[in-house]
Amino acid sequence: MITWLLLFALFCKSTQYGNGQNNGVSHCGPQFLTAESTDHMIWLTWEDDSACPKVDLIYELVVLIMGKQVLNATVEVMRDQIGSTHYWNGTSDLELECASVRLRSRYKNHTSPWIEVQTSPKDALRNIKNNSPAVFPRDRLVEVGRNVTFCCILPVGQKFKKMYLEWNGYNMDPAYSITNQIYALTFHLNQASGDSGIDIKCETDKATDGASVYIGYPPGDKDLQCETRDLESVECHWNVGRKTQLSVRNATVYQLLGSPCLDGSKATCSQKVQVDVGERNWTLTAKNKLGRVELSDSADLTKRVHMHAPVRMKASTVNARNVTLEWEWTVHQYNNLNITCQVNISHSGTNTPWFQMKNFGVGLDFAVLNDLIPDWNYNARVRCGTTQHFWKWSEWTSISFHTKGDVPDALDVWMQVKHNQTIITWKKPLANQSHGHIRDYVVTWAKTTEIPQNRTVPYYKHRLELNLDTTEEYIVTVTARNINGSSSPSTITIPSLNLDKTESVKTINGSNGGFSLSWSASPMASCGYILDWCPTIGDCSVEWLKVPPTETSGSIFSKTFTDGVRYSLSVYACTQGAPVLLERREGYVREKRIPDGLFKSLKTKQWDSDVEIFWDPINLAAQSAFIRGYVLYYDDNNTGLTVSTDDPKATSLRARNLNISSYKFTVKAKTAVGECGSETITVTLNTPTDKLIQLVIISLVTVFGLLSLITIICYRHWACIKHKVYPPIPKPVLLTDKWFTSPGENSFRPLVNDCHHREANNTDVAEVHSNSHTHSAQKMPFVFLQTPTGYYNQPLKNGNPPSLTLPTTTFPSQPGLPSSPFRSTFPNPSYNLIMQNEDHQSNPRPELLEDSGKNSSGYVPQTEAVTVNPQSYMSCDPTYILLPQSHSK
């Protein structure tokens, strides 16, 4: 029993002691808590409560940003540390200006209340006192690629409106509220800000405030490389890489082997060292506020000699075709090195090397340049390096010089034959060919058997027209002269022309602004080929190109080529004598559409129901493309019809089987660039009846016009015509005055005969016999005889009338009298007379008729009488015949 009492007493004592210790621990807790932050770090300080017993405690802390826990930690405090000041620091990826810290103590299962402190800096409190919002962080340097949260602390009583960036290109979430007085905005830093930074604005209903942030990169330097230039120091270079985009105050700092680099921003750093044989490590450090990088290189500097450029270079000796260059070295040790120098020579005003050369030697300090152009400006550049263990070329050293003049180069001569004129032409010497100002040209020409002739041509002309015999060959020589003398003569042989031979011409199409020619190789082309070209029409200056004998193709380009102009191209074989024409071609560099109105004068002709359209041959000057034919368009009953031809020389097209209507015909030329040059004409078809009436009217009008013209002429010249047709009749000479004294008894009708023109132009006077010798109603035979001395009439015997004999007498014809209109025979009912044929010759003396007696009046018939039958016809003869008529009284 006593034992149980002792155990109960011990239990109560122990319980009382434990409760007393726990009551002491409950008073342990943090006090005087402070929080400081810099960038992403936070520092905390606090003390224990003075009533805290000496026990082992654990402090629990939580870092909150915008109400969210971003960091937590525990701090163990041993009993011997109770009563002292405690410290803690930590880092966060987020900005800590708007963060808060909570802290409490823990002993076994007992914890103290949380105490909380804000990390807002003093600037926030100052702004709030001024009734302005405060934005944090301020002027912070941040690496590209991170997320940043900005907070805005509002003064009491103000309402939040918005937060925004004054910058484009950033992804950000909408602003959100942490408490009634704190708002936050988060965005991703995906690009650098540059020296000016980025501004973040916070706007309330009464005020606006902002902050800046600078976004950049840590150092990105790489590729360190060290060398020596003077064999007394080391010089290192590296690649800076991307720019940090930071301001000068945050610039990268460089160190080489721990020593600062004065020109680190230029990616170079040098230090005085002892240059020895053997490799050595070289270390470079680059750092800024966002990070650091360390580069290293291992090198034997004796094998990395980067020489300095030559200095004080000059052209010591200048000739027409060679120059000597000299220079010096700034480093004395170079005189002991085996040096290789490279010389680049270019024309003045250009940087393209004309040619290069290399020289070798110990301490090399000169170079000789050969094969230069006389009277020419040059730029020369020299750089050098070590021959053994070559590392790098030095920088270039440049110099300019002008060579002396010389005689001109031989001219490029060609010829052109136009009509009966021969043109000798040559290319103007280029500046690198004249070697000085050209004064003039001398042209000499002659046949092989003649004394040469020459003529001087001024420097500004490059052709000479000569009137040479085109059937003979001539040898022409051209030389150029300048102040230094005459060029080598250039000779060309002018071939004789075969006027009977016609060269065939082929077509060619241009390409890429020129012509591409190919031809068959010719065994005559001992010195190559000559291609020449010129516009086909108009005056032109021929251009040419010379091709080596091993080539049988060539491309022609000229700044004078014009689209839509036809060119004639020729290929000649260059021989020891006269050039030989191989082929000719014609073509366009580029064919152009022919403008409308190509057919200047369209004409039409109707053939029944067909219509033919005519035009004049197309002038070559109007053709800006090859004409490959023509096409005729027209509509018939609203149906479009065409007629075409592929003959480029055609001058007409016919539309067939047309209806009687009005048609519009359009003619176009077919070319490689399409149909063009159109011209339109309207034609109305006539019916066949209309055409017949038209022909009749035209014929009647023509006949009427001719008759009217004849009438007018006859009226105006009637007197002359009357005189010609009806000339005055001479009065006959009679032996007695009784003949025809009375116009009523015996009147005569003149008969004019112009049937025959005799060679002798003689007129026969016919003798006429009558049936009665008296003037009575009974007809008696009688003889009418016309002689030069008068008329003799004698009555004949009664009974059957004898034949009428017409003696003829020859008279010379009178030129003024017209010929008789009566040719051939005609009936004479009164006397039944005929004229004696002209084949009968007249007798100068009359003879008596045989077997005829004299009548009472003594009439005796004459000889050479012609028998006339009463019912016969009188034959015409160019004679005036007076026929007597009897009239009843």
Secondary structure, 3 states (H helix, E strand, C coil): CHHHHHHHHHHHHHHHHHHHHHHHHCCCCEEEEEEEEECCEEEEEEEECCCCCCCCEEEEEEEEECCEEEEEEEEEECHHHCCCEEEEEEECCCCCCCEEEEEEEEECCEECCCEEEECCCHHHHHHHHCCCCEEECCCEEEECCCEEEEEEECCCCCCEEEEEECCCCCEECCCEECCCCEEEEEEECCCCCCCCCEEEEEEECCCEEEEEEEEECCCCCEEEEEEECCCCEEEEEEECCCCCCCCHHHCCEEEECCEECCCHHHCEEEEECCCCCCCEEEEEEEEECCEEEEEEEEECHHHCECCCCCEEEEEEEECCCCEEEEEECCCHHHHHCEEEEEEEEEECCCCCCCEEEEEEEECCCEEEECCCCCCCEEEEEEEEEECCCCCCCCCCEEEEEECCCCCCCCCCEEEEEECCEEEEEECCCCHHHHCCCEEEEEEEEECCCCCCEEEEEECCCCEEEECCCCCCCEEEEEEEEECCEECCCEEEEECCCCCCCCCCEEEEECECCEEEEECCCCCCCCCCEEEEEEECCCCCCCEEEEECCCCCEEEECCCCCCCCCEEEEEEEECCCCCCEEEEEEEEECCCCCCCCCCCCCCEEEEECCEEEEECCCCCHHHCCCCCCCEEEEEEECCEEEEEEECCCCCCEEEECCCCCCEEEEEEEEEECCEEEEEEEEEEECCCHHHHHHHHHHHHHHHHHHHHHHHHHHHHHCHHHHHHHHCCCCCCCCCCCCCCCCCCCCEEEEEECECCCCCCCCEEEECCEEECCCCCCCCCCCEEEEEECCEEECCECCCCCCCCCCCCCEEEECCCCCCCCECCCEEECCCCCCCCCCCCCCCCCCCCCCCCCCCCCCCCCCCCCCCCCCCCCEEECCCCCEEEEEECCC
